[in-house]
């Protein structure tokens, strides 16, 4: 049986007091954009499969933003005002204004997968896996800070995609 350490820390500074508790989950912040869920992550993290599965389970549409003209595509999505799961290619997160727009118009879910899991999903041969792992390691170093700046929710994505989908469904429905 798992035993949790139950402690409360109080940090007093001249102009503020902070209480950090480990015995109760933090209250969930209000999420913007009631009906749009953006899914971000590196190639091989499961964005496409999870987006399709979520859309099916939630009874809404799934869409992938294009690399060319993403702002116009996002305008069309927002004008539609229908619930939707939107896969966002990692390269689109380079622009700060675009990241802020995602945050303010919907919930952003980051599928965080290990380089090994992503390489295994993408590679056709073991030899190819090493090359992909190296490329993904560099990408992760570059994009991880952008993912962290953008996300509202995060889900581990190393498990088989069916398990990842079940976990994400639980997080989204909370």
N, C-alpha and C positions, 0 to 999 in steps of 0.2 A: 504494500500500500504506500502511496506517495504521501509524504508529510511535507507540508508547506511551512516555511518560517513565517510567522506572523509578527511583524514589527511595525512600529510607526515611528517615523523620523520627523522631527520638527526642526526647521532651519529658520532662524530668525536673523534678519538683516534689518538695518535701520529703517528702511522704508517699506518692507514687506515681510510676510511670513509665509512659508511654504510647508505643507504637510504632505509627506509621501507615505502612502500606505501600500503594503504588500498583501493584505488580507482580503481585499475586495477589488474587483476590477474597476478601472477608471471609467467614469461616465463617458459614453460614446458621444462625440461631438455631432452636432447637426450636420448632415451631409447636404451639399448643394445639389441642385438639379435632380429632383425626385426620380426621373425616369431614365436617365442615361448613365450607363456604367461603362467607363473607358477601361480597357485592359492594356497594360503596358508590360514590357519585359523584353529580354533579348531573344533573338531567333532560337527556336528550340525549347523555349520555356513553356510552350503549350498554349500560347495566346489564341491561335485559330481554333484549336479543338475545344478549349474551355469556352470561348465566345460562342461557338455553335451550340455546345451543350447547355450553357446558361440560357441562351435565347430559347432553345427548345423547352427547357424546364420552366422558364418564366413566362412563356407564351408571348414572346416579342421577337422583333427582327434582330439579326446580327449583321454587322457591316464592318468592313475594313477601310480605314482612311487611306486614300492614295498618297503616294509620295509627291505627285504633281498635283497642285491645287488643293491641298488639305484644308485651307481656310474656307474655300468655296463649298467643299463637301461638308465641312462642319456647319457652315451657315444653313445648308439644306437640311441637315439633321436637326438642328435647333428650330428651324422654321416648321418642321413636321410636328414637333412637340409630342411625338409618340415615344413610349418606352422603347429603349434600344440598348443592345450591347455592342460596343464599338471597339474593335481591335485597332491599336495605334502603333504603327511601326516606330521602332526606337529612334530612328534618325530624325523624326519630327520633334523630338524633345530637345533638340539643340537650341531652339529659340525660346527665350524666357517668356516672351509674350504669349506664345502658343501654350506653354506649360501652364501659365496662369489662367489662360482661357479654359483649358481642360478642367482645372481645379474649380473654377467658378461656375461651370455649366453642368457638371455631373460629378459622380463619384469616380475616383481613380483607383483601380486595383492593380498593384504590382505583383506579378507572378515571379517570385524569386527562386530561381533554380540554380543548382551548382553547375559549374562549367562541365563537369563530367556527365551529368544527366543530360544537359543540352547537347553535348557532343554525341552521346550515345543515340539520342533521338534523330540526329541529323546524318550521321555517318552511315555509309553503306558497307564499309569494310573497316577492320581494326586499324589498318594503316591510315585511313582517312580520318579516323577518330583523333589521332594525335595532332594532326594539322588543324583540325577544327577546334580542338581544345585550346591550342595556342592562340588562335584568332579570337575565340570567345573570351579568353582570359584578358586579352588587350581591350576588347570591347567592354567587358564588365568594369575594368578599371576606369574607363572613360565615362561610361553611362551610369554607373551606380549612384554617383552623387545627384544626377539629374532625376533618376527614379525616386530617390529619397526626398528630393525637394517637391516632387509632384504628387506623390501618393496620398490617399486617404486611408486605404486598406492595403494590407500586404498578406500574401498567402505563400507558403512554401510550395514549390512545384517540382520536387525531386521524385515524388512517388509516381506510380503509374497514373496516366491522365484521368482515368475513371475516379481514382481516389482524390486527385487534385480537384476535379470538378465537384465532388461531394463536399469537400472542405470549403471550396469557394462558395457553393450554394449556401452552406451554413453561415458563412461570414456575411454574405450579401443580405440574407434574410433577417439577421439580428436587428 
